[in-house]
Amino acid sequence: MRILHHGAVNGVTGSCHQLYMNDYNSVLIDCGLFQGSEAAGNSNTNQLSIDFNVRTIKALIITHCHIDHVGRIPYLLAAGYTGPIYATQATAALLPLVIEDALKVGVTRDKKLIQACLSLLQNQLIPVPYQKWQTIEVLKIPKEDIKPNEVCYQRQKIRFCPAGHILGSAYVEIELATDKPICRHRLVFSGDLGASYSPLLSSPRAPYRADTLIIESTYGDKRHEHRNLRSQKLQAVIEHAVSDNGVVLIPAFSIGRTQELLYEIEQFIYAAPKNSLWKNIEIIVDSPMAANFTDKYRDFKGLWDKEALGKLKQGRHPLDFEQLYTIDNHQDHLSVVQYLSKRNKPAIVIAASGMCSGGRIVNYLTQFLPDAKADVIFVGYQAQGTPGRDIQRYGPKGGYVDLNGKRITIKAGIHTISGYSAHADQLDLINFVKHIKHKPREIRIVHGDEAAKQALAEKLGLLVPDARILRPSN
């Protein structure tokens, strides 16, 4: 057994890990794009093409459908992969939407090519319920090819468990076994774990056993603000920002972050008195993708946590309320940007991309960053080399950012609320490992900057002193 890492080890994007159970059989866990400086640091070949052996791959396993975990799937299919693609039922519903958008934005607008890729994807995609073991068919090795005293795993099965990161997200348990039932090895790939006490989705529960654990470390060196504090801060920042009738921009990923924000904003509106400014603020979601994903969140409301389901029983609609407007086509988007620039009434705009590296948020930023009455609120991780990180870093100093080849002076207010990250923080990650009954003998820390991986490694070294703790690199 061995594990090769094809991304998300020197940073937080490009997640792609290949588990070999023997020389003839492997599975791929995620197949994501590199972003920000991590994309710039890779040649186009390394970034997009599949430069590892596809012939041994018996299954592609998807933890969730963020682009940094699934964006290289079209290239995997083009490289000749024809095997099954396993995902949770909700992820399977979201994935074609994500891939279609990724192809349109980054590859081609040719409808025939896009449809051909989506047809392959749909034919190979297999939805699997949470907590159900799924057997993976593998190539049997003749006994005469197995060396004496060699442990040769011949059987493999997987199980998805809720990760609480976004709708459909999962960590994956993989069990390898020989023909002798007593010889088994359990691996756990965390994918992206969700933060505790997040709205809509329940926090992940640790597995009973993990012999080998591959765990993310995005916030391995940080703690998030408590949910109540982040909610109060968001409300206070918005109320201050719109007191001068300005526009508030919130860059947010279409899946997960947007829905959490809508959930919180609906609560502010619901709890506000009749004459409050909250009753007059227009909430604009300018992203067809986000609107589609919000529909999917409603379709899969059975996965919501008890608090969110309780609001539905009260007759409230936390993802579909009166002051919420969604913008569909591009011409309407351009009209809204101009409309907001000329009016004297507050509004909140939520648009992708979350790191400001593309999408409709760029037009809003170009228009409103030079406006002292405008405000930008960052509620998610901004990777090195992205415009979002530059705005976050230089905006409070009155600096500038380059957007679409133009230098934009920043006069708008810049705010960061870390508690809205959909990722587990250091304490969440430690608790996840702490509650594994049968502790891992090996822990591989991936999906984090070096400082985050180092900090988490030190904490886990104290928690599981007998485990071998690795920080692999490409």
Steps between C-alpha positions, in 0.01 A plus 500: 500500500623848416357849454605749234399865531430689177393828663391682818821423686699822449187711537121478515397438138530223243386219732583165340626190681563154355481197728665183369382181667753311285691555176194425286220682682457857623224747579509877456360720774397834344642658186508876552637811336787710631410865567673829579878494535484120521379499139766752399763288670410199287562476129187473287582134453514426871201717574254358250617175346492163669866405534446184705405145407128475422505131405512374859217725624194289583290784646492878541365598841370855545489652850310813391455718194707813561707572190832443677383142558327421168628744237738257328233234442450599132874453445485161673222393265696633202800298618295185455349431842179302449441357847238586762483838674360461850345791691227559755151551363508876555848536350390297198214747449731803526804371310371534140410865570849568634678329209282672240578841647873420527511398135322816387722729706839338455496268199245553223160646414445227239167346602571167326830452681345594832208263448734218398694540824183519709364187332815307593477633853136401541564150364781440748351677802365270774312661794558325832301569820683606814613215729456229235801281417573487128719220361753599235575244234874437470731288289573173679867412531590133444632338816821398323578872446486575872839479669541291817411692819370792289176668607305537177163672530246342267170657605392860545188687613414862581250688714400868499442675834365858543778760511286809567697714251245559224190318380593140421853527638650187650807353650578158357576176681687249284550145620760277341501127569690188404334167436552438870226695684728573795733716288335835439610860475266799542590834342310823551526791255353807669426700185408844634349483848238754603520744788306423816171679570448601139144566382318261269733199530594293803860478618693188395534206739833322519532144368530209741831388355776629274828317449616768257351851504543759223374826647464854369666792681363818340462662841739271685656802673189712563181514703172636363278743678203337673187493287315747724791743487540475123125552453505808723805632316342444159185680609696790649727537195205500260299747709796738517578452131149584379448792738621729216284315244804325358533166326640199686683241289553147629715276277381146567523156347175396335482181704490515877603853592219669308236282662641557850498875447139495381407294804658756735361804317147356509539476878605867522196603297263274697618631838510869403219741603263625230669838455852352487728559202509122460143509372609716202834353394498313172699178509636422154649164409664564164591149396293249302720228648427611855128511423513146361693375800258670738221308328696179561542591867123525520457170312729327752363668811490156660876551553448827691562512874223521761514878537447562129220243478337669798478827307325323214241367745437860608407584142820693437714457190862574594621459141202661324363820654325814376800735481716252310562557129697274268660620176512257211636615164811707438318804361288525816821474701656797317179698545498435875860620536409828329171529688669466838769752409239770433253451785511615861359198679680219685543154351693182572649314205620141528689378195772256395782432481582476868866597445415775246703319233215510249123503472255785539646630826787648295269748325356608834847543649617700199201733541489535879852456642579869420179607685551596866131427569538137393619212717639154425459219750719190469352195667727229360859398448693707244784299346840650427516663158126567468350850463300432816819460704641823349183698580495354850866590556537837328146638512510617865821691414337687212687293245393357165425174324534389138173377351465402135821682416392824672643652816211574737556736794334375818300753698218268610495360851657153523388254768584138579286265708689173530226314684305445180752260356347169400823330610569351840741703713789362702282395794248331270779304329652396832159392633438296186816300565446495876164326461628220277470201733778295337765761427700510174852362478577745220365852442564688176430873518399655167298793362670784690772760490826390660442696822155345541629147439788548742277636777249217461779241490632624835155480660427154359844380605401566861154348453613182321865458604527148355392604150737578216406853388592603148472822302533365144597715201437459129 
